[in-house]
Amino acid sequence: MSQSTNIRIMIADDHAIVRQGLATIVDRDPEMTVIAQAEDGQQAIALFREHQPDITLMDLRMPQMDGVEAITAICAEFKQARIMVLTTYDGDEDIYRGLQSGAAGYLLKDAKPNELLNAIRTIHSGQKYVPLEVGAKLVQRMSNPELSARELDVLRLMAQGMSNLEIGTVLNISESTVKSHVNRILSKLGVSDRTQAVIIAIKRGIVSL
């Protein structure tokens, strides 16, 4: 098969062993070739500009700049960019942010090699690729009440183990205002205490420690 018909792929992941494994799977397919590998979001943007791959496989959590920021930046500059999130994170907030930033697909790293190759072909043909279980979580996320920016600030500080008084000091708001934010957070997340709120928020990818 001639080189020109190859699907040119870039892999962005901060773990060298993961990049190597993915490259091995992809390069085994006669219709695909890995042309670049990035170890963080900033490098992914620079290499995308240089190579303009047909498909980019992008991890979500990376140093310097995470996957969502990198996808947002690439898609703003290159309207034709076709990016698939490939991650271990399956929280509904992670999925929502990944797809909202412009990714055309979302696959978990425990997917079988054939599913990965199939997903690449699907996205290359101009379609989206979202497995059923990922789609179900996305639907769930769409029906969950949205946390405001201030509630997210409070929740992140709760996750750091801060009391209402400490949160108030950091955000420069009164303790009673913090308390009402906390109550709204508990109600929106459907939990009865702070510990559950933090566990749910980490599980869903709303906050990361």
N, C-alpha and C positions, 0 to 999 in steps of 0.2 A: 504494500500500500504506500502511495507517495506521501512524502512529508506534509504536503499542503493540506491533505485531508485530515491530518491529525487534530484532535482536540487538545489545544495547548493549555496546560494547567499550572497554576501557582498554588503552593501550599503555605499557609501562614499558621504557625503553631510554635509555642515557646519551648516545646520538648523535642529535642533532636531525634530521639528514638521514635516518637510519633510521626515526625516528618518523614523519617527513613521508611517506616512501615507503610505509610500512605503512598510514598513514591514507588515502593516495590509493587504494591497492588496496582497502581495506575499504570506504571511502565510495562507491566505484564500484558496489558491490553494493547493489541496492535494499532488501535485507532486513537490511542492517547499518549501524550508525552508530558512529563513534568519539566517545565522550562525555568522555574524559579522557586526558591524557598525563603520564607521570611520568618524571623523569630519574634517579632513583635509588630504592633499595629503601625508604627512609624515606618519601619522597614517595608511592611506590606504596601503602603502607599507609594513609597519611592520605587519599589520593584514593579508595582502595577504600572506606574507612569512609563518605566523603561521598557517593559515587555508587552503590556496590554494583553494579558492572557485571555483565552476564551472563557475559562472558568476559574474561579478562585475558591479554594477551600479555606475557610476562616474560622479559627478558634475564637471563643468569646473572651476568655480570661487570659490576658497576656500582659507582661510588664510594659512600661513606657506609655502605651496607649492600648486600650482594650479593643476587642473586635468590633463592637457596636460603633465606636468613634471612627475606626478605620473604614468600616463599610459606609458610614454616612459620608465621610470625606471622599472616598472613591466614587460613590454613586453621584455625588454633587458635581464632580469633575468629569466623569465618564458615564453618560446616560446609558450606554450599551452594556455597562459592566454586569456580568452574571456571577453572582457570589452565592456560595452555599455555606451556611454556618455548619461547622462540624465540631461538636462539643460533647462534654460529659454532662453538661448542665441541662436538666429538663424541667426546671421551674417555669411556671406559666409566664412569669415576668421576663425571664431570660428569652423565652420563645417570642414573646410579644415585641420586646425591644430589638431582637435580632431581625425579625421580619419587617418591623416598622422602619428600621434604618435603611431598608432597600434590598435585603437579601432575597434571593429567589427560591431558596430552599433551606431546610433545617433538618440535619441528620445527627443522630447520637453516635458517639464513637464505638458503641458496642454493636453497631449494625454489621451485617455480614458483608464481605468484600463485594459480592455480586450486587447487593443493594446500593452500595456506594457507586459502583460503575453505572448502574441503572439510573441513579439519581443524577449523576453527571450528564448522561445522555439526555435525560428528560429536560434538564435546565438548558443544556446546549441547544435543544430544539425550540427553545423559547417558552417552555412551560414552567410552572412552579412545581416544586417537589416538597410536600409536607406529609409525612407518614400519618396514618390515622390517629395514633396515640398522641402525637404532637398536636395535630389539629384539634383533638378533643380538649387538650389543655388550653389551647388558644381560645376556643369557644368559651371555656370556663372563665378565662381571664377577661374576655370582653363583657361577661355578665357581672363580674365583680365590681363593686363601687370603687371608683378611682380615689387614691389618696392624694391630697393636695401637696404642694411643694413643702409647705411648713410641716405638715404631718409626716412627710418623709424625713425631714430634718430631725424631728422629734424621735421617730422610730429608729433612725441610725444611732442616735445617742443612747436610746434605750438599749440597743443591741450592745453598746459598749459598757452596759451595766450602770449607767448614771441614774441618780435619783431625780425626781421632779425639780427639786431645788437646784441641783447641778445643771440640769438641762436648761432651766430658766436663766441661769447665770451665763451659760455659753451662748444662748440665743437672744439674750437681753430681753426676756419677757417675764411676766410674773409667774409665780408658782401656780396660781389658780388657772392662768391661761394654759400652762403646760398640762395641767390636770384635765382640762376640757379637751385639749388635743388628744391626750392619751385615751380618754373615754371614746372619742370619735374613732380613733385607730382600732380600739378593741371591737367596737361595733362593726366597722367596715370589714375587719378581718374575721368576724364571727367567732371571737374567742372571749374568755372571761377574765384572763389576767395577763400581765406583762410578759411573763415567761413564755406562755403559749404564743403571744403576739410575735415575739422575737423568733421563736422556733418556726412558726408559719412563714414569717417574712424571709428567713434564710432559705427555707425549703422552696419557696416560690421564686427566689432570686430577686426579691425586692431590695434586700440589703445583703451585703457579703461582709464577712468578718475580716 
